[in-house]
Amino acid sequence: MALLARKRLLTAEIESTYGTDPAPVGSDAILVKNINVTPLQADVVPREIIRPFLGSFDSLLAQTRVEISFEVELAASGTLGDAPKWGAVMRSCGMQETVVAGTSVAYVPRSDGFESCTIYVYNDNVLHKLKGCRGSFAMSCEVGQIPTITFSLVGIYTDPSTVTPPSTTYTDQETPEIFKQGNTSGFSLFGYSGALQSLSFDMANSTTYRELVGGTKEVVITDRAPSGNCVIEAPTTTQKNYFQAAIASATGSLSFQHGQSTGNIITFSSPQTDLGNPTYAETDGILNLDLPFISTPSGSGNDEISLTLT
């Protein structure tokens, strides 16, 4: 029987113990797009034995793992104080979730106590289980488009199986809003509220898969280097001199709010932003300023960025 490419499903649930499958069900389904699964990723080790004839060597597979990437729309749960369905995956990307009942959900980086999740991917009726998933995320926002978060994770390999997919219940993912004037507000970079064309951000977590003798199979987050890029309508140097700001050693703040309806408002903040080399670009015959940036921590640490859902 042919497997239909359009019949796909992804569910995810946080693990209470690393690598122990919590068996996510249909109510753990996440609305995603652009799923890309490498169902078996391994290091290929050729035998390279000496033989009295020519020909290829057979190989053995080591460090077997699964890699996955997918997008979610940048939208909150729709209810104040309720975490979005993609929250379990965000927590597995080195982010700490803080829920204030009836008020907000916030995500900030952490440097220890990393959480993990189990992801089930159904390709029609073939199930791939990814246990112990950890990874990173990137955010993309552009005028006239639906802003998205792209997750990229690595998990422990499990043999796929043929099953009947569960009945799904999609909750806690509100309908997204287009990134545009009226839906998006409060943009500020180094104290200047310019005309924003696009903003991208990459948490850039470094992950490694380890399978040591006497140890356990584990995906480890070892570092992060968050950075991004901001494109605004080029101001005059009287309005804001970003060239001068880039040369100066001081950092500045970056923030914006997407969404205007209670329960579907997401605020991004990077309090200690360090600018790179500004360059000119062009959109619709208008000069833009392309501003690369690095999000740095304060002396307290774990505060390079925050995502707050209200």
C-alpha positions as CSV (number, residue, x, y, z in Angstrom):
1,M,0.0,0.0,0.0
2,A,1.3,3.4,-1.0
3,L,2.1,5.9,1.9
4,L,0.5,9.3,1.2
5,A,2.8,12.2,1.7
6,R,0.0,14.5,2.7
7,K,-1.0,12.3,5.6
8,R,1.5,13.3,8.3
9,L,1.2,14.0,12.0
10,L,3.6,15.2,14.7
11,T,3.1,14.9,18.4
12,A,5.5,15.8,21.2
13,E,5.6,15.6,25.0
14,I,8.2,16.6,27.6
15,E,10.1,13.8,29.2
16,S,10.2,13.5,33.0
17,T,13.2,11.2,32.7
18,Y,15.7,11.7,29.9
19,G,15.1,9.2,27.0
20,T,12.1,7.6,28.7
21,D,9.1,7.7,26.2
22,P,6.1,9.5,27.7
23,A,4.0,8.2,24.8
24,P,2.5,11.5,23.4
25,V,-1.1,11.1,22.3
26,G,-3.4,12.8,19.8
27,S,-4.0,15.7,22.2
28,D,-0.3,16.4,22.1
29,A,-0.4,17.1,18.3
30,I,1.3,20.2,17.1
31,L,0.3,22.2,14.0
32,V,3.5,22.2,11.9
33,K,4.7,22.6,8.3
34,N,7.7,21.6,6.3
35,I,8.6,18.5,8.3
36,N,12.0,17.1,7.3
37,V,13.0,13.8,9.0
38,T,16.2,12.0,8.5
39,P,14.9,8.7,10.0
40,L,18.4,7.2,10.3
41,Q,21.5,9.3,10.6
42,A,24.7,7.5,11.4
43,D,28.5,7.6,11.1
44,V,29.5,5.2,8.4
45,V,32.6,3.2,9.3
46,P,34.1,1.2,6.4
47,R,35.9,-2.0,7.3
48,E,38.8,-1.5,4.8
49,I,40.2,-5.0,5.1
50,I,43.0,-6.2,2.9
51,R,41.9,-8.5,0.1
52,P,43.6,-10.0,-3.0
53,F,41.0,-8.5,-5.3
54,L,39.3,-5.1,-6.0
55,G,35.9,-3.9,-4.8
56,S,34.1,-1.8,-2.2
57,F,34.3,-2.5,1.5
58,D,31.2,-3.3,3.6
59,S,30.5,-0.8,6.3
60,L,29.1,-0.6,9.8
61,L,26.9,2.1,11.3
62,A,27.8,3.9,14.5
63,Q,26.2,6.7,16.5
64,T,22.7,6.0,15.1
65,R,20.3,8.8,15.7
66,V,17.4,10.7,14.1
67,E,17.3,14.3,12.9
68,I,14.2,16.4,12.4
69,S,13.3,19.9,11.5
70,F,9.9,21.6,11.2
71,E,8.2,24.9,11.4
72,V,5.5,26.2,13.6
73,E,3.6,29.5,13.2
74,L,4.5,32.2,15.7
75,A,1.3,32.2,17.6
76,A,0.5,31.8,21.3
77,S,-2.1,29.4,22.9
78,G,-5.0,31.8,22.8
79,T,-5.4,31.7,26.6
80,L,-3.5,33.8,29.1
81,G,-1.2,31.6,31.1
82,D,-1.5,28.5,28.9
83,A,1.6,27.2,27.2
84,P,1.4,26.7,23.5
85,K,1.6,23.2,22.1
86,W,5.1,23.9,20.8
87,G,6.2,24.7,24.3
88,A,7.5,21.2,24.9
89,V,9.8,21.5,21.9
90,M,10.9,25.0,22.9
91,R,11.8,23.6,26.4
92,S,13.9,21.0,24.7
93,C,15.9,23.7,22.9
94,G,17.6,24.9,26.1
95,M,14.8,27.3,27.1
96,Q,13.2,27.6,30.5
97,E,9.4,27.9,30.6
98,T,7.8,30.1,33.3
99,V,4.0,30.0,33.6
100,V,2.1,32.6,35.6
101,A,-1.5,31.2,35.8
102,G,-3.9,33.4,33.9
103,T,-1.2,36.0,33.1
104,S,1.7,34.9,30.9
105,V,4.1,32.2,29.7
106,A,7.8,33.2,29.3
107,Y,10.8,31.5,27.7
108,V,14.4,32.4,28.6
109,P,17.7,30.5,28.0
110,R,19.2,28.2,30.6
111,S,22.7,26.8,31.0
112,D,21.9,23.6,33.0
113,G,19.0,21.3,33.8
114,F,18.3,20.9,30.1
115,E,15.0,19.3,29.4
116,S,14.1,16.9,26.6
117,C,11.0,15.6,24.7
118,T,9.8,12.6,22.8
119,I,8.5,13.3,19.3
120,Y,6.3,10.9,17.3
121,V,6.2,11.5,13.6
122,Y,3.6,9.6,11.6
123,N,4.2,9.2,7.9
124,D,0.8,8.0,7.0
125,N,0.7,4.9,9.2
126,V,4.5,4.5,9.7
127,L,5.6,5.8,13.1
128,H,9.0,7.1,13.8
129,K,9.8,7.7,17.5
130,L,12.4,10.2,18.5
131,K,13.3,9.9,22.2
132,G,15.6,12.3,24.1
133,C,15.2,15.1,21.6
134,R,17.2,18.3,22.1
135,G,18.1,21.0,19.6
136,S,17.8,24.6,18.6
137,F,15.4,27.0,17.0
138,A,15.3,30.0,14.7
139,M,12.7,32.7,14.2
140,S,11.8,34.3,10.9
141,C,9.6,37.4,10.6
142,E,9.0,39.3,7.3
143,V,6.4,41.9,6.4
144,G,3.5,40.3,4.5
145,Q,4.3,36.8,5.7
146,I,3.3,34.5,8.6
147,P,6.2,34.6,11.1
148,T,7.5,31.2,12.0
149,I,9.8,29.3,14.4
150,T,11.9,26.6,12.8
151,F,13.0,23.8,15.2
152,S,15.9,21.5,14.5
153,L,16.4,18.6,16.9
154,V,18.3,15.3,17.3
155,G,16.8,12.3,19.0
156,I,17.7,8.7,19.9
157,Y,16.9,6.2,17.1
158,T,14.1,3.7,17.5
159,D,13.0,1.2,14.9
160,P,10.0,2.5,13.0
161,S,6.7,0.6,13.2
162,T,3.4,0.4,11.3
163,V,0.5,1.7,13.4
164,T,-2.8,3.4,13.2
165,P,-2.4,7.1,13.8
166,P,-4.3,8.5,16.8
167,S,-7.3,10.8,16.6
168,T,-5.9,14.3,16.9
169,T,-7.1,17.3,19.0
170,Y,-5.3,20.5,18.0
171,T,-5.5,23.0,20.9
172,D,-3.3,25.8,22.4
173,Q,-2.2,27.1,19.0
174,E,-4.0,30.3,18.0
175,T,-4.5,31.3,14.4
176,P,-1.4,33.3,13.4
177,E,-1.4,36.9,12.3
178,I,0.4,38.4,9.3
179,F,3.6,40.3,10.2
180,K,2.6,43.8,9.3
181,Q,1.6,47.3,10.5
182,G,-1.3,47.0,13.0
183,N,-0.5,43.3,13.9
184,T,3.1,44.0,14.8
185,S,4.1,46.9,17.0
186,G,6.5,48.3,19.5
187,F,9.7,47.7,17.4
188,S,12.7,49.4,18.9
189,L,16.4,48.9,18.2
190,F,18.9,50.9,20.3
191,G,16.1,53.3,21.3
192,Y,15.0,54.0,17.7
193,S,11.5,52.9,16.5
194,G,12.2,52.5,12.8
195,A,10.2,51.0,10.0
196,L,10.8,47.3,10.2
197,Q,11.0,45.1,7.0
198,S,12.2,41.8,8.5
199,L,13.8,40.3,11.5
200,S,15.4,36.9,11.8
201,F,16.9,35.3,14.9
202,D,18.8,32.0,15.5
203,M,19.4,30.6,19.0
204,A,22.3,28.6,17.5
205,N,22.5,25.9,20.2
206,S,25.4,23.5,19.7
207,T,24.3,19.9,20.1
208,T,26.2,16.6,20.0
209,Y,25.0,13.0,20.1
210,R,27.0,10.8,22.5
211,E,27.0,7.0,22.8
212,L,29.9,6.1,25.1
213,V,30.7,2.7,26.4
214,G,29.4,2.5,30.0
215,G,27.4,5.7,29.4
216,T,23.9,6.4,28.0
217,K,22.7,7.5,24.6
218,E,22.2,11.2,24.9
219,V,21.9,14.4,22.9
220,V,23.8,17.1,24.8
221,I,23.5,20.9,24.4
222,T,27.1,22.2,24.8
223,D,26.9,25.9,23.9
224,R,24.9,28.6,22.2
225,A,25.7,31.7,20.1
226,P,22.4,33.6,19.5
227,S,22.4,36.1,16.7
228,G,20.1,37.6,14.1
229,N,19.6,40.1,11.4
230,C,17.3,43.1,11.3
231,V,16.3,45.0,8.1
232,I,14.8,48.5,8.6
233,E,14.1,51.5,6.3
234,A,17.4,53.4,6.4
235,P,17.2,56.4,8.7
236,T,19.2,59.5,8.3
237,T,22.2,59.8,10.6
238,T,20.2,62.6,12.4
239,Q,17.4,60.2,13.1
240,K,19.7,57.4,14.2
241,N,23.4,56.7,13.5
242,Y,23.7,52.9,13.5
243,F,27.2,53.1,12.1
244,Q,28.3,55.0,15.2
245,A,26.4,52.6,17.4
246,A,28.1,49.6,15.7
247,I,31.5,51.1,16.3
248,A,30.8,51.9,20.0
249,S,31.4,49.1,22.5
250,A,28.0,49.6,24.3
251,T,25.1,47.3,23.6
252,G,21.5,48.3,23.2
253,S,18.1,46.8,23.4
254,L,16.0,45.1,20.7
255,S,12.3,44.4,21.0
256,F,9.0,44.0,19.2
257,Q,5.5,42.8,19.8
258,H,3.6,40.5,17.4
259,G,-0.2,40.2,17.9
260,Q,-2.7,42.5,19.5
261,S,-5.3,40.1,20.8
262,T,-5.1,39.0,24.5
263,G,-3.9,35.4,24.6
264,N,-2.1,35.7,21.2
265,I,0.5,38.4,21.9
266,I,4.2,37.5,21.7
267,T,6.9,39.9,22.8
268,F,10.5,39.3,21.7
269,S,13.3,41.0,23.7
270,S,17.1,41.1,23.4
271,P,18.2,43.5,26.1
272,Q,22.0,43.3,25.4
273,T,22.2,43.5,21.6
274,D,25.6,44.0,20.0
275,L,25.5,45.3,16.4
276,G,27.6,44.0,13.6
277,N,28.5,45.7,10.3
278,P,25.5,47.7,8.9
279,T,25.1,47.5,5.1
280,Y,22.6,49.0,2.7
281,A,20.0,47.1,0.8
282,E,17.0,48.0,-1.3
283,T,13.3,47.1,-1.3
284,D,10.7,48.7,-3.7
285,G,13.3,51.3,-4.6
286,I,13.8,52.4,-1.0
287,L,17.1,52.1,0.8
288,N,17.1,49.7,3.8
289,L,19.7,49.2,6.4
290,D,20.7,45.6,7.1
291,L,21.7,45.3,10.7
292,P,23.3,42.0,11.9
293,F,23.3,41.5,15.6
294,I,24.5,39.3,18.4
295,S,22.4,38.7,21.6
296,T,24.8,38.7,24.5
297,P,24.1,37.9,28.2
298,S,24.5,40.3,31.1
299,G,26.7,39.5,34.0
300,S,23.9,37.5,35.5
301,G,23.7,35.2,32.4
302,N,20.8,33.3,30.8
303,D,19.1,36.5,29.7
304,E,20.2,37.0,26.1
305,I,16.6,36.9,24.9
306,S,13.1,36.4,26.1
307,L,9.8,35.3,24.5
308,T,6.8,36.4,26.5
309,L,3.3,35.2,25.6
310,T,0.4,37.2,26.9
